[in-house]
Every structure is written in C-alpha cells, then in structure tokens.
Amino acid sequence: MANEQFQTARGTRDVLAPESWQFEAMRRLTAEWAGRFGYDPIETPIFEKSPVFLRVGESTDIVQHESYRFVDAGGDDLTLRPEGTAAVARAYVQHGLANAPQPVRLFYFGPMFRRERPQAGRYRQHTQFGAELYGSESPLADAEVMLLATRVVDAAGLKNPNIRVNSIGCEVCRPRYREALVAYFKAREESLCKDCRVRIDQNPLRLLDCKVDVELRETAPDLQDFWCDDCRGHIGQVMATVERAGQTIRRDRHLVRGLDYYTRTVFEVGHPSLGDQVALFGGGRYDGLSASLGGVSAPAVGFGMGIERLLSALPQPLPTPESERVYVAHLPGLDQEAYLLAMTLRGAGLAADADILGRSLKAQLKDAGRRAKWVLIVGGTEWENDTVSVRNLMDGTQEVISQEILLEYLRERLQGDRA
C-alpha cells in the first residue's frame, strides 16, 4: 500500500485500462458526431480568472460551495474550470468570434472541477463533452444541440434517449412569473426546507427543482401560463422540430436547471432504463452570457455531458482497439519475425501485440489470453510454408492461413466480433 501522502486526493481517481480506453472511445465518438454537425473543436484553459465563472450565478452551488478558487503567487484570483459554457463564452468574446461567419459552432472534451461530496459516479474531477452554438436565435439552433446530444447517446449504445424540456421565459415574461412564484412560496415559507428559504430570495426558480418540497411545487404557478407570445412560439417550434427528427421529447413544467445564465429553453436528456427523473446531462439557451462577459450580446445555446455518468449507464462497453487486439506469438528463435509481423499488422490499421520478454510459447499464450481474442503463432512448418496458425482464444478453434490473405482474414473476423 502506497504512503497516504502519495495517493490521489479525495474525490479524484486514476483511470486505468480497460476503462481508460472507454474514455478514449467516447472522445472519438463525440468528435465524430460533432464534426458531422459542423462543430469545430476548442480547448480552453483548465483555470480561468474567477469572474468568468461568477457569471454562472453567485447564488448557485457551483459558485457558493463547489469551486476550486485560489489566489496564485502573482496575486491573480483564479478558479479551476467547473463547467465549459462560461469558458467558451469568454473565448468567444476575447477572440472576436462575433465577427466570424455565423453561426459559430464549437465543441470541447476535457476535465471539469467541482468540490462536491464524493459519491458513486460523481468525482471532484470529471470529464465533460459539450457543444455551444453562437449567433442564432432560431428554434432550429435549440433543436440542433439537442439532436447532436441525443445522437451521441444513441451511438454510444443507449438507444432512443428522451428529452425533457421547458422554457423559463425571457426578460419580458419571466419577471411576472418570478413575482407570482415568490408570492406563492412566501405564503408557505414555514413549510419550506432550509435551502428553499434561501432560494426564495436569491434564486426563486430553483424552488421548482427542490427534491424535498415536492408536494408544494406540484401546485405552484406554471411557467407556461406566463409565457409571452415569442417564448410560447419558440418552445413550440423547438419541440415540433425535434419530434419531426424522430426524437422523443416532452415538456417538464418543473425543469429549470441550476445556472443563472439560462433563458428560454432548458433541457435534460435521460433514458427509460434510468427512470423518468434521472438526467444524464442537460443544457439550454443563454443569450445574455457573452454580454455579461464584456462582449456584444449574442444568442447562444448548448449543453454539457458528463462522460463518467454516461459510460456508467451504457448496457455494454464501447468497442476499442484494446478489445480488438491481435497477439503475435512465436516459437523459439523467431521473436524478431513475430515482432515484424505485428508491425505489418499495425501498419495496416490493426491493433497488435507481440512478446518482447523472451518468454516461452506457453507463457506467451497465457499472456495473449489477458490481452487479445486472436493469437497468431509464428513458427514450425506453417511458417516455412508462408502460412500462420490463427487461434481464436474465445472458443479454442485454430486455422492455418496463408500470409497473403492474413490481413483480409483478420479484418473479417474482427468485423464479425463487432457485429
């Protein structure tokens, strides 16, 4: 056991194979789908000047309790990145992307940091895939980020995910709703939980998200009764577009999301296998965020997807090079030939391993059982006849294959394993 001083900090962990390969497979999957939708990759610093993240809302848990905020040796007030949207908004403003061809579509994949209470599937350093679309007020933009998100979930193996959506209104209609909501809960303040007694003054919309005062929120005023015509038309078109694209979507009157920068559309993505109220991730529209960071006001919508949570929900692992590896074993004296054959396979696009410890064939085959599904055996009369023995380690069957067709043979078998 390692000295405690030299172990991972609470709420963090090392990600080792085969799980690390799952993260890499998810990175490739998200990049592929983001590229299909026309999104360009962006990488922002892991830490930012703290005011960037104060824009997510000073009454939110992220700002009040969860941020890793510190002053460095030079006196700069810095915060480790707790979420991606504010960082991308800062980059949008700083680099003048409002002057670039619109809309601007960006995606990211990287670590976020929140000092939450560690629990199953939730870590203080976690990985997030996100997409942000700037420059369009159209309901089609809202629908697009939802469809990108759900296509990724579907492609990862959680088929037919669903979307819960709501509109929290705009600067025209939200003040009237806020007033009615506060009046409703003020009249029942003695029955509220401790957190909601604070929210009622600081962030009353969060009252609808409380998991304690469930009965009270059921009879609270409904947002849709206060929507202006523009907000009503916007959410209607968003839902109609998503439905016509073949995606399940429904309105959830209690959905508000936890960050202050959202306006109009907010959504969460779930799956029937997880239960009706369990969210994999969410997002929404945040038209005022760029202006709050010193830039021009720009319409924007996006989402952030926790990779750990998604991977833990998948019914089976994603295919990876590690899971499709071929092992090249050899008889005595043919270690170099075996290694060069492995190099040929690698050059042809296959994942291949070979012994470099000088082990016996028996030891190599034992090692192969830990690393691969297929093993090639270099040596004997087969090798002299330009053939190779190919053994399926799953069922023990073995065939002798000509080296001329070996690549084609392996590709067909690996394709069959993926099917």
C-alpha positions as CSV (number, residue, x, y, z in Angstrom):
1,M,0.0,0.0,0.0
2,A,1.4,3.4,-1.0
3,N,2.0,6.1,1.6
4,E,-1.2,8.1,2.1
5,Q,0.7,11.3,1.2
6,F,1.2,9.9,-2.3
7,Q,-2.3,8.7,-3.1
8,T,-5.0,10.5,-5.1
9,A,-6.8,13.4,-3.4
10,R,-10.3,12.8,-2.2
11,G,-12.9,12.8,-5.0
12,T,-10.3,12.0,-7.7
13,R,-9.0,8.8,-9.2
14,D,-6.7,7.3,-11.7
15,V,-8.4,5.9,-14.8
16,L,-6.6,2.7,-15.9
17,A,-7.2,0.3,-18.8
18,P,-9.7,-1.0,-19.9
19,E,-11.7,1.9,-18.6
20,S,-9.3,4.5,-20.0
21,W,-9.9,3.0,-23.4
22,Q,-13.6,3.7,-22.9
23,F,-12.9,7.3,-22.3
24,E,-10.8,7.4,-25.5
25,A,-13.5,5.7,-27.5
26,M,-16.0,8.3,-26.2
27,R,-13.7,11.1,-27.1
28,R,-13.5,9.8,-30.7
29,L,-17.3,9.2,-30.8
30,T,-18.2,12.7,-29.7
31,A,-15.7,14.3,-32.1
32,E,-17.1,12.2,-35.0
33,W,-20.7,13.3,-34.3
34,A,-19.7,16.9,-33.5
35,G,-17.9,17.0,-36.9
36,R,-20.9,15.6,-38.7
37,F,-23.0,18.6,-37.3
38,G,-20.3,21.1,-38.3
39,Y,-18.8,21.9,-34.9
40,D,-15.1,22.8,-34.5
41,P,-13.0,21.7,-31.5
42,I,-12.0,24.3,-28.9
43,E,-9.7,23.9,-25.9
44,T,-9.9,26.5,-23.1
45,P,-7.5,26.7,-20.1
46,I,-8.2,24.5,-17.1
47,F,-8.2,27.5,-14.9
48,E,-9.7,31.0,-15.6
49,K,-9.9,34.3,-13.9
50,S,-12.6,33.8,-11.3
51,P,-15.0,36.5,-12.6
52,V,-15.6,34.3,-15.7
53,F,-17.3,31.7,-13.6
54,L,-19.1,34.1,-11.3
55,R,-21.3,34.7,-14.3
56,V,-22.9,31.2,-13.8
57,G,-24.7,32.8,-10.8
58,E,-23.4,33.8,-7.4
59,S,-26.4,32.0,-5.8
60,T,-25.6,28.7,-7.4
61,D,-23.9,25.7,-5.6
62,I,-21.0,25.9,-8.1
63,V,-20.1,29.4,-7.0
64,Q,-21.0,29.2,-3.4
65,H,-19.7,25.8,-2.4
66,E,-18.1,23.8,-5.2
67,S,-15.5,26.0,-6.9
68,Y,-11.8,25.4,-6.5
69,R,-10.9,29.1,-6.2
70,F,-7.4,30.3,-5.3
71,V,-5.0,33.2,-5.4
72,D,-1.7,32.3,-7.1
73,A,1.8,33.5,-6.2
74,G,1.3,36.5,-8.5
75,G,-1.9,37.6,-6.8
76,D,-4.3,36.5,-9.5
77,D,-7.8,35.3,-8.4
78,L,-8.2,32.1,-10.3
79,T,-10.7,29.2,-10.5
80,L,-10.4,25.7,-11.8
81,R,-12.9,25.2,-14.6
82,P,-16.2,23.9,-13.0
83,E,-18.1,23.9,-16.4
84,G,-17.4,24.6,-20.0
85,T,-20.0,27.1,-21.2
86,A,-18.7,30.2,-19.4
87,A,-15.1,29.4,-20.6
88,V,-16.2,29.1,-24.2
89,A,-18.2,32.3,-23.9
90,R,-15.1,34.1,-22.6
91,A,-13.2,32.8,-25.6
92,Y,-16.0,33.8,-28.0
93,V,-15.8,37.4,-26.6
94,Q,-11.9,37.6,-26.3
95,H,-11.3,36.4,-29.9
96,G,-14.0,38.5,-31.5
97,L,-15.9,35.5,-32.8
98,A,-19.0,37.6,-33.1
99,N,-17.3,38.9,-36.3
100,A,-16.7,35.4,-37.7
101,P,-19.1,33.8,-40.1
102,Q,-22.3,33.0,-38.1
103,P,-23.3,30.7,-36.6
104,V,-20.2,29.7,-34.7
105,R,-20.3,26.0,-33.6
106,L,-17.8,24.8,-31.0
107,F,-17.3,21.6,-29.0
108,Y,-15.0,20.5,-26.2
109,F,-13.9,17.4,-24.3
110,G,-12.0,17.7,-21.1
111,P,-11.8,17.8,-17.3
112,M,-14.0,19.9,-15.0
113,F,-13.5,20.5,-11.3
114,R,-16.2,20.8,-8.6
115,R,-15.8,20.2,-4.9
116,E,-18.8,18.1,-4.5
117,R,-19.4,15.4,-1.9
118,P,-17.8,12.3,-3.5
119,Q,-20.4,9.5,-4.3
120,A,-20.8,6.8,-6.8
121,G,-20.2,8.0,-10.3
122,R,-19.5,11.6,-9.2
123,Y,-16.0,12.9,-8.8
124,R,-14.4,16.2,-8.0
125,Q,-12.6,16.0,-11.3
126,H,-14.8,14.7,-14.0
127,T,-14.8,14.7,-17.8
128,Q,-17.3,16.6,-19.9
129,F,-18.2,16.8,-23.6
130,G,-20.0,20.0,-24.5
131,A,-21.2,21.8,-27.6
132,E,-22.1,25.5,-27.9
133,L,-23.8,27.2,-30.9
134,Y,-23.5,31.0,-31.1
135,G,-25.2,33.5,-33.4
136,S,-28.7,32.1,-34.0
137,E,-32.0,32.9,-32.2
138,S,-33.8,30.3,-34.3
139,P,-35.6,27.4,-32.6
140,L,-33.6,25.2,-35.1
141,A,-30.5,26.0,-33.1
142,D,-32.0,24.7,-29.9
143,A,-33.2,21.6,-31.7
144,E,-29.8,21.1,-33.3
145,V,-27.8,20.9,-30.0
146,M,-30.5,18.5,-28.5
147,L,-30.3,16.3,-31.6
148,L,-26.5,16.3,-31.5
149,A,-26.5,15.3,-27.9
150,T,-29.1,12.5,-28.3
151,R,-27.3,11.1,-31.4
152,V,-24.2,10.7,-29.3
153,V,-26.0,8.9,-26.6
154,D,-27.8,6.7,-29.1
155,A,-24.5,5.9,-30.9
156,A,-22.8,5.1,-27.6
157,G,-25.4,2.3,-27.0
158,L,-28.3,3.9,-25.0
159,K,-30.8,3.6,-27.8
160,N,-33.8,6.0,-28.1
161,P,-32.9,8.5,-25.3
162,N,-35.6,11.0,-24.3
163,I,-35.6,14.8,-23.8
164,R,-37.4,16.7,-21.1
165,V,-37.7,20.4,-22.0
166,N,-39.1,23.6,-20.6
167,S,-39.0,27.4,-21.3
168,I,-38.1,29.6,-18.3
169,G,-39.1,32.6,-20.3
170,C,-37.3,35.8,-21.2
171,E,-36.8,39.3,-19.7
172,V,-40.3,40.2,-20.9
173,C,-42.3,37.4,-19.2
174,R,-40.1,35.9,-16.6
175,P,-40.4,38.8,-14.1
176,R,-44.2,38.3,-13.9
177,Y,-43.7,34.6,-13.3
178,R,-41.0,35.3,-10.7
179,E,-43.3,37.6,-8.8
180,A,-46.2,35.0,-8.8
181,L,-43.8,32.2,-7.8
182,V,-42.3,34.2,-4.8
183,A,-45.8,35.2,-3.7
184,Y,-46.9,31.5,-3.7
185,F,-43.9,30.2,-1.8
186,K,-43.8,33.2,0.7
187,A,-47.3,32.3,1.8
188,R,-45.9,28.8,2.6
189,E,-42.4,29.7,3.7
190,E,-42.7,28.0,7.1
191,S,-43.2,24.7,5.3
192,L,-40.1,25.1,3.1
193,C,-36.8,23.3,3.6
194,K,-33.7,25.2,4.7
195,D,-32.3,25.6,1.2
196,C,-35.6,26.8,-0.3
197,R,-35.9,29.5,2.3
198,V,-32.7,30.9,0.9
199,R,-33.6,30.3,-2.7
200,I,-36.9,32.2,-2.3
201,D,-34.9,35.5,-2.3
202,Q,-31.8,34.6,-4.2
203,N,-33.0,32.3,-7.0
204,P,-36.7,31.5,-6.8
205,L,-36.8,29.4,-10.0
206,R,-34.7,26.8,-8.2
207,L,-37.7,26.2,-5.9
208,L,-39.2,24.2,-8.7
209,D,-36.1,22.0,-8.7
210,C,-36.2,21.1,-5.0
211,K,-36.3,17.3,-4.2
212,V,-37.6,17.9,-0.7
213,D,-40.6,20.3,-1.1
214,V,-42.1,18.1,-3.9
215,E,-45.8,18.5,-2.9
216,L,-45.6,22.3,-2.7
217,R,-44.0,22.6,-6.2
218,E,-46.8,20.5,-7.7
219,T,-49.4,23.2,-7.0
220,A,-47.0,26.1,-7.8
221,P,-47.8,28.5,-10.7
222,D,-47.0,27.0,-14.1
223,L,-44.5,28.9,-16.3
224,Q,-46.5,28.3,-19.4
225,D,-49.3,30.5,-18.0
226,F,-46.9,33.4,-18.1
227,W,-45.0,32.9,-21.4
228,C,-45.1,35.8,-23.8
229,D,-46.1,35.0,-27.4
230,D,-42.4,34.9,-28.5
231,C,-41.4,32.4,-25.8
232,R,-44.5,30.3,-26.4
233,G,-43.9,30.2,-30.2
234,H,-40.2,29.4,-29.7
235,I,-40.6,26.4,-27.4
236,G,-43.4,25.1,-29.6
237,Q,-41.2,25.2,-32.7
238,V,-38.3,23.6,-30.8
239,M,-40.4,20.6,-29.8
240,A,-42.0,20.2,-33.2
241,T,-38.6,20.1,-34.9
242,V,-37.2,17.6,-32.5
243,E,-40.2,15.4,-32.9
244,R,-40.1,15.6,-36.7
245,A,-36.5,14.4,-36.5
246,G,-37.7,11.3,-34.8
247,Q,-36.6,12.2,-31.2
248,T,-38.7,11.7,-28.1
249,I,-39.3,15.0,-26.3
250,R,-41.8,16.2,-23.7
251,R,-42.3,19.3,-21.5
252,D,-41.5,19.1,-17.8
253,R,-43.0,22.1,-16.0
254,H,-40.6,21.7,-13.1
255,L,-37.4,21.8,-15.2
256,V,-35.4,24.9,-14.6
257,R,-31.6,23.9,-14.5
258,G,-29.2,25.2,-11.9
259,L,-27.3,28.0,-13.6
260,D,-28.4,31.6,-13.7
261,Y,-27.4,32.4,-17.3
262,Y,-30.1,30.3,-18.9
263,T,-33.0,32.0,-20.8
264,R,-35.9,30.4,-22.6
265,T,-35.1,26.8,-23.5
266,V,-33.7,24.4,-20.9
267,F,-33.5,20.7,-21.3
268,E,-32.2,17.4,-19.9
269,V,-31.6,14.1,-21.6
270,G,-32.4,10.8,-20.0
271,H,-33.3,7.2,-20.9
272,P,-36.2,4.9,-19.9
273,S,-33.7,2.4,-18.4
274,L,-32.6,5.0,-15.8
275,G,-36.1,6.1,-14.6
276,D,-38.2,9.1,-15.5
277,Q,-36.5,11.7,-13.5
278,V,-32.8,10.7,-13.8
279,A,-30.9,13.0,-16.1
280,L,-27.7,12.0,-17.9
281,F,-26.9,15.7,-18.7
282,G,-28.6,18.9,-19.8
283,G,-28.3,22.3,-21.4
284,G,-30.2,25.3,-22.7
285,R,-30.2,28.7,-24.2
286,Y,-28.1,31.6,-22.7
287,D,-28.5,34.6,-24.9
288,G,-27.1,37.1,-22.4
289,L,-23.9,35.4,-21.3
290,S,-21.5,36.9,-23.8
291,A,-22.7,40.4,-22.9
292,S,-22.1,39.7,-19.2
293,L,-18.5,38.9,-20.1
294,G,-18.0,42.3,-21.8
295,G,-18.8,41.3,-25.4
296,V,-21.7,42.1,-27.7
297,S,-25.0,40.3,-26.9
298,A,-25.1,37.1,-28.9
299,P,-27.8,34.4,-28.9
300,A,-26.4,31.1,-27.9
301,V,-27.4,27.6,-26.9
302,G,-25.5,24.5,-25.8
303,F,-25.1,21.5,-23.4
304,G,-22.6,19.8,-21.2
305,M,-22.4,16.0,-21.0
306,G,-20.7,14.2,-18.1
307,I,-18.7,11.3,-19.6
308,E,-18.4,9.3,-16.4
309,R,-22.2,9.2,-15.9
310,L,-22.9,8.3,-19.5
311,L,-20.3,5.5,-19.5
312,S,-21.7,4.0,-16.3
313,A,-25.2,3.9,-17.9
314,L,-24.2,2.1,-21.1
315,P,-25.5,-1.5,-21.4
316,Q,-22.2,-2.7,-22.8
317,P,-18.7,-1.3,-23.3
318,L,-17.8,0.7,-26.4
319,P,-15.6,-1.2,-29.0
320,T,-11.9,-0.1,-28.6
321,P,-8.6,-1.0,-30.2
322,E,-7.7,-2.7,-26.9
323,S,-10.7,-5.0,-27.2
324,E,-9.8,-5.9,-30.9
325,R,-6.1,-6.6,-30.4
326,V,-4.3,-9.4,-32.1
327,Y,-1.4,-11.1,-30.3
328,V,1.5,-12.5,-32.3
329,A,3.2,-15.3,-30.5
330,H,6.3,-17.3,-31.7
331,L,8.3,-20.4,-31.4
332,P,11.9,-20.1,-30.1
333,G,14.3,-18.1,-32.3
334,L,11.5,-16.2,-34.2
335,D,11.0,-13.3,-31.8
336,Q,12.1,-10.7,-34.4
337,E,9.9,-12.3,-37.2
338,A,6.9,-12.2,-34.9
339,Y,7.6,-8.6,-33.9
340,L,7.9,-7.5,-37.6
341,L,4.6,-9.3,-38.4
342,A,3.0,-7.3,-35.6
343,M,4.4,-4.1,-37.2
344,T,2.9,-5.1,-40.5
345,L,-0.5,-5.5,-38.9
346,R,-0.2,-2.2,-37.1
347,G,0.7,-0.5,-40.4
348,A,-2.4,-2.0,-41.9
349,G,-4.6,-0.4,-39.2
350,L,-4.9,-3.3,-36.8
351,A,-4.0,-3.3,-33.1
352,A,-1.3,-5.9,-32.5
353,D,0.9,-7.0,-29.6
354,A,4.0,-9.3,-29.6
355,D,6.2,-10.7,-26.9
356,I,9.4,-8.7,-26.1
357,L,10.3,-10.5,-22.9
358,G,11.7,-13.7,-24.4
359,R,9.0,-15.9,-22.9
360,S,8.2,-19.5,-23.9
361,L,5.3,-20.1,-26.2
362,K,3.2,-21.4,-23.3
363,A,3.9,-18.1,-21.4
364,Q,3.1,-16.1,-24.5
365,L,-0.2,-17.8,-25.0
366,K,-1.1,-17.2,-21.3
367,D,-0.2,-13.5,-21.8
368,A,-2.3,-13.4,-25.0
369,G,-5.3,-14.6,-23.1
370,R,-5.1,-11.5,-21.0
371,R,-4.7,-9.1,-23.9
372,A,-6.4,-10.4,-27.1
373,K,-9.1,-12.5,-28.6
374,W,-7.0,-13.8,-31.5
375,V,-3.4,-15.1,-31.5
376,L,-1.1,-15.8,-34.4
377,I,1.6,-18.4,-34.0
378,V,4.8,-17.8,-35.9
379,G,7.0,-20.9,-36.4
380,G,7.0,-24.5,-37.4
381,T,6.2,-26.0,-40.8
382,E,3.4,-23.4,-41.2
383,W,5.9,-20.5,-41.2
384,E,8.2,-22.3,-43.6
385,N,5.2,-22.6,-45.9
386,D,4.3,-18.9,-45.7
387,T,1.3,-19.6,-43.5
388,V,0.4,-18.7,-39.9
389,S,-1.7,-20.6,-37.3
390,V,-4.5,-18.4,-36.1
391,R,-6.2,-19.4,-32.9
392,N,-9.5,-18.0,-31.5
393,L,-8.9,-17.6,-27.8
394,M,-12.6,-17.4,-27.1
395,D,-13.5,-20.9,-28.4
396,G,-10.1,-22.5,-28.9
397,T,-10.5,-23.1,-32.7
398,Q,-7.5,-22.8,-34.8
399,E,-6.9,-22.4,-38.6
400,V,-3.8,-22.3,-40.8
401,I,-4.0,-19.1,-43.0
402,S,-1.8,-18.1,-45.9
403,Q,0.2,-14.9,-45.2
404,E,-1.2,-13.5,-48.4
405,I,-4.7,-13.4,-47.2
406,L,-4.0,-13.0,-43.5
407,L,-5.0,-9.3,-43.3
408,E,-8.3,-9.9,-45.1
409,Y,-9.0,-12.9,-42.8
410,L,-8.3,-10.9,-39.6
411,R,-10.4,-8.0,-40.7
412,E,-13.3,-10.2,-41.5
413,R,-13.1,-11.9,-38.1
414,L,-12.7,-8.7,-36.2
415,Q,-15.6,-7.3,-38.0
416,G,-17.6,-10.3,-37.0
417,D,-16.6,-9.7,-33.4
418,R,-18.0,-6.2,-33.6
419,A,-21.3,-7.3,-35.1
